[in-house]
Amino acid sequence: MKQILRELRTEMGLTQADLATRLGVSRQAVIALETDKHSPSLDLAYKISGVFDRPVEEIFENPYRPSQS
């Protein structure tokens, strides 16, 4: 799943631990999200959206959306 979580985090000057604290998850969970080893639950995706004040669709690519050619 294409995502820009790492870029947003570093732009805000947050460490993985800082973001984890804001989201109420472990640092390992943030690492797994940033390396595409784990996809966020809908609840977690909305929390991430809130932290960065951006729509979910801007942070995470919908893998089920048909490509527009």
Secondary structure by P-SEA (a helix, b strand, c coil): cccaaaaaaaaacccaaaaaaaacccaaaaaaaaaccccccaaaaaaaaaaaccccccccccccccccc
